[in-house]
Amino acid sequence: MGLLPKFNVWFEIDGEVAASRWRMQLLDAIDEHGSITAGAAALGVPYRVAWKKVNEMEERLGVQLLETKTGGAEGGGALLTPAGRDHVERMRLFCERVEASIGAIHREVYG
């Protein structure tokens, strides 16, 4: 099997995490499942953690990433805004390119 490279990616603003691969997975899960609660559950994290991470991203990036509806007769929910979709897609593309580059470097160095 040999050595396999692994990596993590995040972006900071003023030394604070503004976006990361995991945070984008969280946004994707929230959008897929239709709520912060369900998205958090899909990733195995408490609602409070998910809510905090989304809040941090929105504050640090200066954009609204989720469109939320409070509960009621029809229930609440959350979906990505166009800016949220853009951030998720850019992170996905960035990580794919980093992964391909790391794979090429790994093959070059380790054969």
Rosetta blueprint (number, residue, H / E / L):
1 M L
2 G L
3 L L
4 L L
5 P L
6 K L
7 F L
8 N L
9 V L
10 W E
11 F E
12 E E
13 I E
14 D L
15 G L
16 E E
17 V E
18 A E
19 A E
20 S E
21 R H
22 W H
23 R H
24 M H
25 Q H
26 L H
27 L H
28 D H
29 A H
30 I H
31 D H
32 E H
33 H H
34 G L
35 S L
36 I H
37 T H
38 A H
39 G H
40 A H
41 A H
42 A H
43 L H
44 G L
45 V L
46 P L
47 Y H
48 R H
49 V H
50 A H
51 W H
52 K H
53 K H
54 V H
55 N H
56 E H
57 M H
58 E H
59 E H
60 R H
61 L H
62 G L
63 V L
64 Q L
65 L L
66 L E
67 E E
68 T E
69 K E
70 T L
71 G L
72 G L
73 A L
74 E L
75 G L
76 G L
77 G E
78 A E
79 L E
80 L E
81 T L
82 P H
83 A H
84 G H
85 R H
86 D H
87 H H
88 V H
89 E H
90 R H
91 M H
92 R H
93 L H
94 F H
95 C H
96 E H
97 R H
98 V H
99 E H
100 A H
101 S H
102 I H
103 G H
104 A H
105 I H
106 H H
107 R H
108 E H
109 V H
110 Y H
111 G L
